[in-house]
Every structure is written in C-alpha cells, then in structure tokens.
Amino acid sequence: MPTTSDLERMLREVSLRVTRPRVAVLSAVYEHPHADTDSIIGAVRTDLGEVSRQAVYDVLNALTNSGLVRRIQPPGSVARYESRVGDNHHHVVCRSCGAIADVDCAVGDAPCLTASDDHGFVIDEAEVVYRGLCPDCSTTTASS
C-alpha cells in the first residue's frame, strides 16, 4: 500500500493537482481492489467525512484518464476500479457472489494480443473475463 507521499507523487507525475479527495480516492482504490463506486465513496467518506458522489465520480474519471487507475466492467457487473495498471492482465469473476480476482495474461509473449484477424486494427490491449465459482461458493455448492 503506497503512503500518502507516494500517492501525492503519483498525482504530480501525471500533472494532476494534489487534493484531499484525489488522495483519498486513490488510496481507496489501492486499499479495495476491484471496488465499485459506492464502496469507494464509503471509504472516502470514512477518511474525509462528507464528500459528494459527484466529486468521487469526477476524481475516478480523472484518475482513469490519467492512467493511475483502471476501470473494468465485467459483463453483468457495475463499473469497478483497480490500481493495477500498465499490464494486460485479465479477471476471473465468481458467478455466485461476484468476487473478482486478477489473472495474469496467458503464458508467453501476450498471445492474447494476437487476434486471429485484426481487421486492420493496431491492437494494444485484450480483455478476457473468466467465469466460474470462487473457492467459498464452490465449497458451499458442493456441500448443498
């Protein structure tokens, strides 16, 4: 978990002004990987007190546009945010409880970036979502 100084430095490095809401939102994303907006708002309010939903949405948008945060939205899910950026990792999602975990790209030289037909696109990212049951849910299902 980065320190407050680290978070402030990250903001400056992408030319974002350091504000308490930006530091609090960035901290919340680091502390709660794959959190939805409501969870981030709750964490920020715990840290700062009252802050508007719109302010958190605006900060998340700025952090996403600057590349400090990644927005993901697995099918059937609300938008979620993570601090792991700059690589082409994927996600596994539990069909039962909605838990999400990171999955590194397939072994080798990012074969998931090699499309069978690129249709002339210059591909720089691929998104794969694996679905199944998390360990807790698969244990519950097996014992039912």
N, C-alpha and C positions, 0 to 999 in steps of 0.2 A: 504494500500500500504506500503510495507516494505521500510525502509530507506536504504540508501547506506550502512550504517554499518550493517544492518540486512542482506542485500544481500551478503556482503563480508563474514559475519559469516557463512551463509548457504553454500557458496562455500568451505570455510575451513572445515566445518563439514563433507563434502563428499570428502575431500582430493583433491579438485581442487584448483590450484593456482589462486589467485585473480588477474585478469587482467581487464583493462578498457573494452575491448569487452565483456568479460563474464558478468561483472556487467551490462553493457548496454543492452545486450540481455535478461538477467534475468529480469531486470527492465521492458523492453518492453513487455515481456510475462505477467508479473503481471498487467501492465497498459492496455493491449489489450487482454483480454481473447479470446481464440479461433481464434487468428490471424494466417493468413497464413505467409509463409516465406517472401514473398515480403513486406507485411505490417511490419513485424518485421525488415527487412532490412531498410525500410524507417524510422522507429522510431529510430533505432540505428544510422543511418546517421544523423538524426536531432540532436541527442545527441552528437555524437563523430566527425561528419564530415565524410570524406571519409573512408569507410571500405569495404573490398572486400566481394562479395557474398559468396565466399568460406569460408572466416573467420566466417561469421554468420552461415553458414551450419555446420561448424566444431564445433562451440560453441553450437548450438542447439543439435547436436549429443552428445556432452559431457554432457550437462545438462540432456538430456533424459536418457542416460546410467547411470548417477549418481542418477537418481530418483528425481531430483529437478523440472523437467518439464515432462509433459505427452504429447506425440504425439498422435493425433487422426486423423483418416481419414474416415469420413463418406462416404458411397458409393456415387460416383459421384462427390466427392469434392477433392481438393488438401489437402495435409497434413496441419494440424493446431496444434497449441501448446497452452497448458494451464498450469497454476501454481497449479491448484487443483490436488494434488496427494495423494496417500495413502488411498483413499477410493474407493469404487466400484460404483461410480456414472455413470450415462448414459447421453445421449444428445437427445434433440429434435431439428430437423432441418426443417426450412421452405422450402417447395417445390418451392416457387416462388423466394424469394430474397436470400435464403441461410443462413439466420440468424441462429445462434446456441445458445442454452441455456442449462445449466446443469439441470439434473433431478436426484434427489436422488434415490437410489435403492428402489425397492418396499418395502412397509411397512413390518416390521418383521425382522427376522434374515436372511437377504440377501437371500430370497428364489430364487432369480435369479441365485444363485450359485448352486442350487440343480437341476442338469440336470436329465432328465427322464432316460437317460442311459449315464453314464460317460465313457463307453468303457475302463475302467481301468485307465483313466487319474486322476491325483490329480488336481482338478480344484481350482484355486485361484483367478480367475477373470472372469467376464462375461461382454460382451459389448452389449448393447441394443441401437438401434437408433430409436427414434420415429420420424415420419414424418408427416407433416401437413402444415398449413398456420399460420404464425405469426399473431399477432393482427393487425398490419398495413396492411398486404396483405389480410387478411380475410375481413377487412373493405372495402378495395379497390375492391375486387372481389364482395362483396355483393352489392356495390353501382353501379357496372357497368351494 
